[in-house]
Amino acid sequence: MKILALTGPESSGKSALANEIQAAAGGLIVGEYVRHFIDQEQRDTCYTDIPTIARGQLAWEDAARAERPPLLILDTHLLSNLLWSQRLFGTCPGWLESELLARRYDFHFLLNPEQMEWIDDGQRCQPQLADRKAFFNDCRDWLDQHQRPYLVLEGSWKERRHQALDWLERWLGKQ
């Protein structure tokens, strides 16, 4: 099983790309638990929600890992929970990063928000490109600091889709 995590700021194309990857290469997608949480709770999140959201994300991920698909596509993972918690609340639960570091992720696609339109879906909160770019930089810094393999996807939607699918074809061909 190969595990691909998509990461980056909101409105950078992660969910759409996850669907494109699945259509091209098969695999199983794990969605973003926080969206489910917000839909259920019908309110903004607060700091005390972070452990519940992170554990929910892990439960979805673990259920998908248990199925052992050839390709597991994570629309997000704990890195987003960690960085959002830090950005929104100035801190995050201490166990979150150690749990993230303990898990195996074979590769990351880091999506740059530039050239992507921000879409207000009622849950997103960073309409300013500068804020999304700062989140992108936080993701890149974390991946670099922890020596995680990744590819930055940027440009138009067509360009980033092409970059991702070309890379994926070579990666999966190495099985």
SULRAWO-V852424 format. One record per residue. RES is the residue in one letter. SS is DSSP state (H for helix, E for strand, - for the rest). Layout:
RES,SS
RES,SS
This chain:
M,-
K,E
I,E
L,E
A,E
L,E
T,E
G,E
P,-
E,-
S,-
S,-
G,-
K,H
S,H
A,H
L,H
A,H
N,H
E,H
I,H
Q,H
A,H
A,H
A,H
G,-
G,-
L,E
I,E
V,E
G,-
E,-
Y,H
V,H
R,H
H,H
F,H
I,H
D,H
Q,H
E,H
Q,-
R,-
D,-
T,-
C,-
Y,H
T,H
D,H
I,H
P,H
T,H
I,H
A,H
R,H
G,H
Q,H
L,H
A,H
W,H
E,H
D,H
A,H
A,H
R,H
A,H
E,H
R,-
P,-
P,-
L,E
L,E
I,E
L,E
D,-
T,-
H,-
L,H
L,H
S,H
N,H
L,H
L,H
W,H
S,H
Q,H
R,H
L,H
F,H
G,-
T,-
C,-
P,-
G,H
W,H
L,H
E,H
S,H
E,H
L,H
L,H
A,H
R,-
R,-
Y,-
D,-
F,E
H,E
F,E
L,E
L,E
N,-
P,-
E,-
Q,-
M,-
E,-
W,-
I,-
D,-
D,-
G,-
Q,-
R,-
C,-
Q,-
P,-
Q,-
L,H
A,H
D,H
R,H
K,H
A,H
F,H
F,H
N,H
D,H
C,H
R,H
D,H
W,H
L,H
D,H
Q,H
H,-
Q,-
R,-
P,-
Y,E
L,E
V,E
L,E
E,-
G,-
S,-
W,H
K,H
E,H
R,H
R,H
H,H
Q,H
A,H
L,H
D,H
W,H
L,H
E,H
R,H
W,H
L,H
G,H
K,-
Q,-
